[in-house]
Structure formats: structure tokens, C-alpha cells
Amino acid sequence: MCELLALSFNNPVNFKLSIKAFKHRGLKNPDGWGIAFYPDKAALVVKEPASSTSSELLNFLSSYGRIRSRIFIAHVRRASAGSVAYRNTHPFLRELNGKNYVFAHNGTLRGLKRFKLGRFKPVGETDSEYIFCYLLAEIEKKGIAEWNCEDFEWLYGKLKELNELGTLNCLLSDGKYLFAYHDVDGYNGLHYVWRAAPFPKVELADEDFEVDLQELKEPGQRGYVVATRPLTDESWLSFTPGELIVFKDGIIVYRSSMPELSSEELEVLRCIKRSLHRVSLRTISYKCSISIDGTRRIVRELLIKGLIRQDSRDRVNWNHEDATFYTVKCMRNKIEQVI
């Protein structure tokens, strides 16, 4: 089974830690590995049709330490369609509307010929590259230059339609947004974890190795790591089967389904949604009659689940009493339905 990994952060990060954890997944996926990231507006893809566990090139990238990007997509491959070759190794890269799109897929789809291609044509023989070309053609046909809430819903519909032909976990990015979709039947799993100051010490799941994330990230950095399986001992959350989550600058800006919420989370979410302006953590604590520490815990969960965001004008970290919050624009209709 192929495996996926992605990062979305608000500032460029060094993703050496994630590579170190991820490369060992090549033991069961020996037919290729690839990494895509954005040094600037353009994407760079590095890949090999070989196991990541014995790759000198990946060892170099893992130790180099200067590669920084807001968005990062990686894939280790176990061939199910197409030969073991560079042309069939993920991620795939194409240009559309002056943007570099990259794509990686885990799963198998059959009967794809019913989906007609436009000007984008596969170089290799995989179902993965075929659906990438199809999606780009559809994006071009719809005229999407800058993504919005309506476009996210439209893409979700396209991915559900493709998912009817088999198993589909996939990652897509244009350098600004990271789109992550989980198979409707829960095939092979897809998980995410939020990282923000104060950063914890974590242990990698594949080896006896502990890292203090404060050594790797600046205090103001925050974002998400998405992976087929949890890579560390942190509290990873599972995607809902058939769910699309869209990340931008380390924030969830859209998700196709509402996550499960506790009664306390619903109460705080209702307080934020009903406020006419951004509302501070201190005010939330007062209005909901919850302690400051309890409010911090609940606000953190709502941030992680992508239902609220901190106001960009704040000059304090998210857990400060003066930090202010409002609901995520593309989730307001769904939030209104549950509160």
C-alpha cells in the first residue's frame, strides 16, 4: 500500500523531521519515493523509482537542512498500476494558469476512460496520473484561477465521483492551498495533527528517536501534518471517510463535513459565531463561565478541527487571554446548522 505525507504551515519550515520518520515506510513500499515542495511560486519535485530506505538522494535531503517550504507533499509507492519507473513515480507536476500543481495518490481506480481528458496527457501508465490530468482539465474548464468556498465544494464533488471507481486517498496543491481527500470507505487511513507553540517533544513511531520541535520551528510557526498513518506519538486525528480538507498557510479553510464536537465545544463555538466581531479568549471564558485554562483547551480543539481561526491582527500567540477568534468563512453555513 502506498503512503502519503503532507505539510501546510504559515511560514516556511524545515521538514527534515518528517522525512526521517517517513522514509522507513519504504520498507513495505519499495517501488518509488517522491517529494514535492515550493521554494517559491514554482514547485520542485524530487523522486526515484527505488526504495526510500536505501536512497542516497533521500539521505542527502534528510540531512541537508536548508530545504524550506510552506507546503510539502511526499509519497512512497508500491506499484499496483504501471511499471516501476520514474514516469510512474509520485508526486506528479503540471502547470495551470501560471501555477505549479502537484498531485499524489494512494489507491486504485478502474474504468477511468469514461472521464475524458483535455489538453493534459499522462506521461506514464498509472491511474493516478490519469486522474490528475482529468482534474486539471476540469479545473481549467471551470475557470478556477483563485479558489473560493464554492470551488472547494465543486472539487469535493469531483473527487467523490472519482471515488466511485475504486479507492482514493489523494493530495493536491497549487502552492497556496493543500487539498487532502480521504477514501469514502476509509481505505488505508488518513490522519492529521496540528503543531503550534508551545511545541512538545515527540517520539517518531518508526524508531527510538526523540525531537524537541522547539529546536526546529520558530515560536510563531503553526500548521498541520497529514499522513496515511500517524508518524509520532502526538494526538493525531482521523479524517472522516469521504472527507476533503483544504489547508492554507497552516490553517484549515474548508472541510466537507463537520467533525464531532463535545457540548463544551458547541457552547464556545456558538459564542464565537454569535459575536458581531472577533472575540477574545478572555471574553469567551467570561460569557461561557469556563475557566481560562478550560477555554484554552476548547479553543485549541476548535482551531485544530478548522472551525475557528485567530485574527491576523493579533500580536499575541493563540493561547494568550487577548487572542481573538472568529469562525472560518467556508464553514459558517455548516456551523450554523449544528449550533
FENKA-V187197 format. One record per backbone hydrogen bond with DSSP energy under -0.5 kcal/mol. CO is the residue of the C=O (numbers start at 1). NH is the residue of the N-H. Records with the same first field share a line. If there is no record, write none. Layout:
# FENKA-V187197
CO->NH + NH
This chain:
# FENKA-V187197
3->76
4->228
5->74
6->226
7->72
8->224
13->15 + 69
15->19
16->20
17->21
18->22
19->23
22->25
23->26
24->27
25->28
29->32
32->77
33->48
34->75
35->46
36->73
37->39 + 44
41->100
42->40
44->37
46->35
48->33 + 50
51->54
52->55
54->56
55->59
56->60
57->61
58->62
59->63
60->64
61->65
66->68
67->15
69->13
70->9
71->38
72->7
73->36
74->5
75->34
76->3
77->31
83->85
85->88
86->89
92->103
94->101
96->99
99->96 + 101
101->94
102->173
103->91 + 92
104->171
106->169
108->167
111->114
112->115
114->116
126->130
127->131
128->132
129->133
130->134
131->135
132->136
133->137
134->138
135->139
136->140
137->141
138->142
139->143 + 144
140->143
143->145
148->152
149->153
150->154
151->155
152->156
153->157
154->158
155->159
156->160
157->161
158->162
159->163
160->164
161->164
162->165
163->166
165->110
169->106
170->181
171->104
172->179
173->102
176->249
177->174 + 175
178->247
179->172
180->245
181->170
182->242
183->186 + 242
186->189
190->239
191->227
192->237
193->225
195->223
200->213
202->211
203->233
204->207
207->209
209->204
211->202 + 213
212->215
213->216 + 217
216->14
218->221
219->197
221->197
222->10
223->195
224->8
225->193
226->6
227->191
231->205
234->236
237->192
240->243
243->182
244->256
245->180
246->253 + 254
247->178
248->251
251->248 + 253
253->330
254->246
262->266
263->267
264->268
265->269
266->270
267->271
268->272
269->273
270->274
271->275
272->275
279->325
280->284
281->285
282->286
283->287
284->288
285->289 + 290
286->289
291->295
292->296
293->297
294->298
295->299
296->300
297->301
298->302
299->303
300->304
301->305
302->307 + 308
303->306
307->328
309->326
311->314
317->320
320->323
321->282
323->281
324->311
325->279
326->309
328->331 + 332
329->332
331->335
332->336
333->337
334->338
335->338 + 339
